[in-house]
């Protein structure tokens, strides 16, 4: 019975810091955190905006060298699927 009580007490001591961290009852004010603006994510982790994405007009430019290469390759391989 003593071992069972020791194990139960040990589990409570080990689990309580995690429970406090999850609930946020460490004495901090949660209303102050709600009033602050959300900081921007680092450059490599942010959601792109419409201004960051290239326009679709440049994708179909027939004078673009890459588009010329793609057209030539499409003529050579005809019905074989590319990029599937």
Residue frames as a rotation matrix with the C-alpha (Angstrom) as fourth column:
UNK 1
0.571 0.821 0.000 0.00
0.821 -0.571 0.000 0.00
0.000 0.000 -1.000 0.00
UNK 2
0.383 -0.520 -0.763 2.92
0.208 -0.757 0.620 2.33
-0.900 -0.396 -0.182 0.70
UNK 3
-0.683 -0.656 0.321 4.34
0.425 0.000 0.905 1.82
-0.594 0.755 0.279 -2.79
UNK 4
-0.112 0.742 0.660 0.99
0.974 -0.050 0.222 2.62
0.198 0.668 -0.717 -4.37
UNK 5
0.775 0.382 -0.503 0.75
0.532 -0.824 0.194 5.87
-0.340 -0.418 -0.842 -2.39
UNK 6
-0.049 -0.897 -0.439 4.33
0.153 -0.441 0.884 6.80
-0.987 -0.024 0.159 -3.35
UNK 7
-0.694 -0.174 0.698 3.71
0.680 0.161 0.716 6.15
-0.237 0.971 0.007 -7.04
UNK 8
0.316 0.893 0.321 0.45
0.929 -0.360 0.087 8.16
0.193 0.271 -0.943 -6.97
UNK 9
0.676 -0.125 -0.726 2.16
0.300 -0.853 0.426 11.08
-0.673 -0.506 -0.539 -5.24
UNK 10
-0.425 -0.905 -0.008 5.02
0.267 -0.134 0.954 10.97
-0.865 0.403 0.298 -7.74
UNK 11
-0.436 0.349 0.829 2.61
0.898 0.104 0.428 11.03
0.064 0.931 -0.359 -10.69
UNK 12
0.689 0.708 -0.154 0.78
0.722 -0.688 0.066 14.04
-0.059 -0.156 -0.986 -9.25
UNK 13
0.369 -0.633 -0.681 4.05
0.122 -0.693 0.711 15.92
-0.922 -0.345 -0.178 -8.78
UNK 14
-0.666 -0.641 0.382 5.26
0.423 0.098 0.901 15.11
-0.615 0.761 0.206 -12.29
UNK 15
-0.313 0.632 0.709 1.95
0.933 0.064 0.354 15.92
0.178 0.772 -0.610 -13.99
UNK 16
0.432 0.616 -0.659 1.10
0.759 -0.643 -0.104 19.17
-0.487 -0.455 -0.745 -12.21
UNK 17
-0.358 -0.555 -0.751 3.64
0.027 -0.810 0.585 21.48
-0.933 0.189 0.305 -13.96
UNK 18
-0.940 0.061 0.337 2.30
0.342 0.146 0.928 20.33
0.007 0.987 -0.158 -17.33
UNK 19
-0.025 1.000 -0.017 -1.26
0.991 0.027 0.129 20.99
0.129 -0.014 -0.992 -16.21
UNK 20
0.256 0.053 -0.965 -0.33
0.456 -0.887 0.072 24.49
-0.852 -0.459 -0.251 -15.02
UNK 21
-0.741 -0.595 -0.312 1.42
-0.017 -0.448 0.894 25.21
-0.672 0.667 0.322 -18.32
UNK 22
-0.727 0.518 0.450 -1.62
0.660 0.349 0.666 24.04
0.188 0.781 -0.595 -20.29
UNK 23
0.268 0.942 -0.204 -4.14
0.961 -0.247 0.120 26.13
0.063 -0.228 -0.972 -18.40
UNK 24
-0.233 -0.440 0.867 -2.01
0.438 -0.844 -0.310 29.24
0.868 0.308 0.389 -18.04
UNK 25
0.818 0.575 0.003 -2.78
0.226 -0.327 0.918 29.72
0.528 -0.750 -0.398 -14.33
UNK 26
0.025 -0.903 -0.429 0.76
0.943 0.164 -0.290 30.74
0.332 -0.398 0.855 -13.49
UNK 27
-0.017 0.032 -0.999 -0.36
0.721 -0.693 -0.034 34.23
-0.693 -0.721 -0.012 -12.44
UNK 28
-0.935 -0.347 0.072 -0.25
0.288 -0.626 0.725 35.97
-0.206 0.699 0.685 -15.84
UNK 29
-0.207 0.883 -0.421 -3.11
-0.218 -0.461 -0.860 38.15
-0.954 -0.086 0.288 -16.99
UNK 30
-0.447 0.073 0.891 -4.84
0.744 0.584 0.326 36.72
-0.497 0.809 -0.315 -20.05
UNK 31
0.674 0.739 -0.029 -6.75
0.607 -0.576 -0.547 39.95
-0.421 0.351 -0.836 -20.81
UNK 32
0.332 -0.635 -0.697 -3.51
-0.403 -0.764 0.504 41.86
-0.853 0.114 -0.510 -21.45
UNK 33
-0.670 -0.601 0.436 -2.46
0.080 0.525 0.848 39.25
-0.738 0.603 -0.303 -24.02
UNK 34
-0.010 0.761 0.649 -5.80
0.904 0.284 -0.319 39.58
-0.427 0.584 -0.691 -25.85
UNK 35
0.787 0.356 -0.504 -5.42
0.216 -0.924 -0.315 43.34
-0.578 0.139 -0.804 -26.32
UNK 36
-0.140 -0.919 -0.368 -1.98
-0.316 -0.310 0.897 43.13
-0.938 0.242 -0.247 -27.97
UNK 37
0.545 0.299 -0.783 -1.76
-0.825 0.023 -0.565 42.92
-0.151 0.954 0.259 -31.77
UNK 38
0.828 -0.239 0.508 -0.63
0.240 0.969 0.066 39.65
-0.508 0.067 0.859 -33.30
UNK 39
0.041 -0.884 -0.467 3.03
-0.489 -0.425 0.762 39.88
-0.871 0.197 -0.449 -34.34
UNK 40
0.636 0.125 -0.762 3.96
-0.768 0.198 -0.609 39.06
0.075 0.972 0.222 -37.94
UNK 41
0.848 -0.335 0.411 5.55
0.230 0.931 0.284 35.71
-0.478 -0.146 0.866 -38.66
UNK 42
-0.156 -0.965 -0.212 9.15
-0.097 -0.199 0.975 35.51
-0.983 0.173 -0.062 -39.90
UNK 43
-0.144 0.079 -0.986 9.59
-0.911 -0.401 0.101 35.99
-0.387 0.913 0.130 -43.65
UNK 44
-0.823 -0.257 -0.507 9.95
-0.483 0.786 0.386 32.27
0.299 0.563 -0.771 -44.42
UNK 45
-0.866 0.475 -0.153 6.82
0.488 0.744 -0.456 31.37
-0.103 -0.470 -0.877 -42.45
UNK 46
-0.545 0.692 -0.473 4.23
-0.268 -0.678 -0.684 33.93
-0.794 -0.247 0.555 -43.48
UNK 47
0.147 0.708 0.691 1.23
0.684 0.432 -0.588 33.56
-0.714 0.559 -0.421 -45.74
UNK 48
-0.824 -0.491 0.284 1.86
0.538 -0.519 0.664 35.19
-0.178 0.700 0.692 -49.12
UNK 49
-0.090 0.767 -0.635 -0.29
0.011 -0.637 -0.771 38.14
-0.996 -0.076 0.049 -50.11
UNK 50
0.738 0.446 0.506 -1.72
0.498 0.146 -0.855 38.82
-0.456 0.883 -0.114 -53.57
UNK 51
0.847 -0.457 -0.272 1.06
-0.528 -0.783 -0.329 41.34
-0.062 0.422 -0.905 -54.20
UNK 52
-0.014 -0.895 0.445 3.69
-0.673 0.338 0.658 38.61
-0.740 -0.290 -0.607 -53.55
UNK 53
0.077 0.137 0.988 2.35
0.428 0.890 -0.157 36.26
-0.901 0.434 0.010 -56.23
UNK 54
-0.877 -0.435 -0.204 3.35
0.009 -0.439 0.898 36.91
-0.481 0.786 0.389 -59.84
UNK 55
-0.081 0.895 -0.438 0.56
-0.723 -0.355 -0.593 38.01
-0.687 0.269 0.676 -62.15
UNK 56
0.201 0.260 0.945 -1.03
0.306 0.900 -0.312 35.54
-0.931 0.351 0.101 -64.54
UNK 57
0.899 0.122 -0.421 -0.32
-0.310 -0.502 -0.808 37.82
-0.309 0.857 -0.413 -67.50
UNK 58
0.065 -0.976 -0.207 3.37
-0.979 -0.103 0.176 36.88
-0.193 0.191 -0.962 -67.43
UNK 59
-0.176 -0.129 0.976 2.59
-0.267 0.961 0.079 33.15
-0.947 -0.247 -0.204 -67.47
UNK 60
0.459 0.450 0.766 1.18
0.567 0.516 -0.643 33.12
-0.684 0.729 -0.018 -70.99
UNK 61
0.449 -0.381 -0.808 3.71
-0.582 -0.811 0.060 35.48
-0.678 0.443 -0.586 -72.63
UNK 62
0.955 -0.033 0.295 4.59
0.217 0.752 -0.622 33.77
-0.201 0.658 0.726 -75.95
UNK 63
0.633 -0.759 0.151 7.91
-0.269 -0.399 -0.876 35.68
0.726 0.514 -0.457 -76.20
UNK 64
0.523 -0.428 0.738 9.19
-0.802 0.046 0.595 34.29
-0.289 -0.903 -0.319 -72.90
UNK 65
-0.300 -0.726 -0.619 12.14
-0.862 0.484 -0.150 31.89
0.408 0.489 -0.771 -73.56
UNK 66
-0.839 0.008 0.544 10.82
-0.337 0.778 -0.531 29.36
-0.427 -0.629 -0.650 -71.06
UNK 67
0.198 0.975 0.098 7.40
-0.364 0.166 -0.917 29.33
-0.910 0.146 0.388 -72.73
UNK 68
0.360 -0.151 -0.921 9.09
-0.929 0.036 -0.369 28.80
0.089 0.988 -0.128 -76.10
UNK 69
-0.733 -0.674 -0.094 10.99
-0.647 0.733 -0.210 25.82
0.210 -0.093 -0.973 -74.70
UNK 70
-0.557 0.600 0.574 7.83
-0.231 0.552 -0.801 24.38
-0.798 -0.579 -0.169 -73.20
UNK 71
0.480 0.751 -0.454 5.97
-0.641 -0.053 -0.766 24.74
-0.599 0.658 0.456 -76.49
UNK 72
-0.010 -0.573 -0.819 8.79
-0.925 0.317 -0.211 23.02
0.380 0.756 -0.533 -78.38
UNK 73
-0.901 -0.319 0.293 8.85
-0.422 0.801 -0.426 20.19
-0.099 -0.507 -0.856 -75.85
UNK 74
-0.124 0.941 0.314 5.08
-0.353 0.254 -0.901 19.79
-0.928 -0.222 0.301 -76.07
UNK 75
0.498 0.267 -0.825 5.36
-0.859 0.023 -0.511 19.46
-0.117 0.963 0.241 -79.86
UNK 76
-0.424 -0.770 -0.477 8.07
-0.798 0.567 -0.204 16.79
0.427 0.294 -0.855 -79.51
UNK 77
-0.978 -0.034 0.204 6.38
-0.148 0.804 -0.576 14.56
-0.144 -0.594 -0.791 -76.95
UNK 78
-0.601 0.791 -0.114 2.81
-0.246 -0.048 0.968 15.14
0.760 0.610 0.224 -78.23
UNK 79
0.346 0.937 0.040 0.40
-0.371 0.098 0.923 13.18
0.861 -0.335 0.382 -76.06
UNK 80
-0.168 -0.434 -0.885 2.76
0.683 0.596 -0.422 12.08
0.711 -0.676 0.196 -73.28
UNK 81
0.837 0.546 0.024 1.69
0.327 -0.536 0.778 13.57
0.438 -0.644 -0.628 -69.97
UNK 82
-0.308 -0.925 0.221 4.18
0.315 -0.319 -0.894 15.98
0.897 -0.206 0.390 -68.36
UNK 83
-0.772 -0.141 0.620 4.19
-0.434 -0.596 -0.676 16.72
0.464 -0.791 0.398 -64.63
UNK 84
0.268 0.926 -0.265 1.57
-0.385 0.355 0.852 14.16
0.883 -0.127 0.452 -63.67
